[in-house]
Each structure stands twice: as C-alpha cells, then as structure tokens.
Amino acid sequence: MGPWVLIAFLVIIIAAILVLLAFVAAKKLLSPPRKKGTWTPRDLGFNYQDVEVVTDDGVKLRGWFVDVGSENTVIAIHGYTSSRWDETYMKPVIHILARNRFNVLAFDFRAHGESEGKYTTLGVRELRDYRRIISWLKNNYPDKAKKVGVIGYSMGGAVAIMLAATEDRIDAVVADSPYMDIIASGKRWIKRMKQPMRSLLLAVYPLIVSFASRIAGINTDELRIINYADKVKKPLLIIAGRRDDLVSIDEINSFFQRAKAHGKLVELWITDSPHVRTILDEPEEYEKRIVSFFRRWLS
C-alpha cells in the first residue's frame, strides 16, 4: 500500500468518525436528559392539580395547574434541558405569580420532564403544543382564563415570542433570555464545553445542524426569532442580561428596534445578569416589573 493510498484511507476514516460524531451529537441535542424534581406548588403554599394535554401528534404533555381563584392565568414555559421543576426560575416565578393572584399553568416540554416525546424540536412543534395547551385551558377552565398571559425562559422565551406573533387568544407575553437565532445560540452552547470536545463539535457544527433538522423534521429558519419582530401582535416585555453567554444583547436589540419600527407594543429590560438569572439577581425588581406588566394587560 503506497503512502498516498494510506493517507487517503486515513482521511476517509477520520471523515467517517467526524460524521458519526455529528450524528450522535445531533441525537443527543434532540434528546436532553429529563430533569424531574420533588417539590410541587404545595411546597410554596398553593394547591394545584396534575394536568395532562395530548398534542395533535399524540404526545402526552404533563404539568401543573395552580388555581388561586383568579379569572386570569399565566402560562409559565421553561427552557431547553429544563422542566417545570426548575429551581432557578420556574419555582420562583410560580411563587411570584401565584402570590400576586394569578393562576399558573406550567407544563414540561415534549421530551422533557414527565412529558412524552422522543425528540425536542427546539420550538417548532412546541409552538403547536402550546396552542393546544391554550385550547385546553380555554375549554376546560373558561372562567379561569378570561385573560391569558405567557412568561417563557430561554427556549421557552422564544416560544413565547412566537405565540405573541401568532396567537390571538393570549393577552400579554414576557420573554426572559429568549434565543433570537437557534443556530447562533447552539454554537454558543458548544463553546461552554471543555476542550477538546468543544473544538471537535464546532468543526462539525454545520453537520450537527443538518442532522438535527432532518431527525426532528424541522426547518431551522422557523427558529430565527428575529423574523417575528414585525409580526408581534400582543404586548411583549423582553428581559435580557448583558452577561448572557447564549443570547447576544446585539441580537436582542435588533429584535427590539425592528419591532418598535413597526409600531409594536414591545418593552425591553436589560440587566447585568447571565442567562435566565435576573430573577435571582434582582428578585424585588423582577417581581415588580412582571407583576406590573401582567396587571396592566390582564386587568
């Protein structure tokens, strides 16, 4: 075997390994570890019901409904790899909303927590899922859902913005640390990793995106949230942190300026916090702002 043949053989082997690495990474991306906890809203002093909604493709989504006797409900949406048991933002926001007399509805995304589903679609099917959840809420608790708000975190924030642009049955939306471009944020997610895995995954990142799109059956153009800026039709408050390593403040500002240019009811609160951490870093101001926002638009 000549040296050039050997080199060609090695190149083919390395390429095959990199393609396999990209495929495995894509499947792992779409099947995050399921996070479940032991606390419930009862630990916060509120009664709740375990609830279930079946999506249009037959996936059972599981969640909690906290009824504090209000005519208005806020739907809280967690982020990628998280669940309704998240203690960083879901636990405190459920507490904030319920003690300020908003009913709260919190579900696990498909392929997260206790919900069914093999793969996450990073927002595409999740948008449809939350339309189904809104239908369930309106049909089963019409007297509890005269006005409906949404608050979402990270990927949940992106879904919240998509709802603000496409869903007539909601009345106000808060998006905390929403990704603006799933491709850019995905690359930043990889940059959190240690070497040498970080360099390897960045090298095959276009392949990871391609595989993930095919496996999940999605078009990533649907997940460029900037494209929803001129379509927003509900009052929207965006919360973003300057130290967010997943979402660029420049991207957030671009969305905000584009939405304002189209006359949309969009507000922006920029803090010095990392990703989805403003609720921990500035708890009093956070509560004041989101409660005031929801009271203004859900009253």
Beta strands, then each sheet from edge to edge (+ up, - down):
strand 1: 49-54
strand 2: 60-66
strand 3: 72-77
strand 4: 103-107
strand 5: 147-153
strand 6: 172-176
strand 7: 236-241
strand 8: 266-271
sheet 1: 1+ 2- 4+ 3+ 5+ 6+ 7+ 8+
end
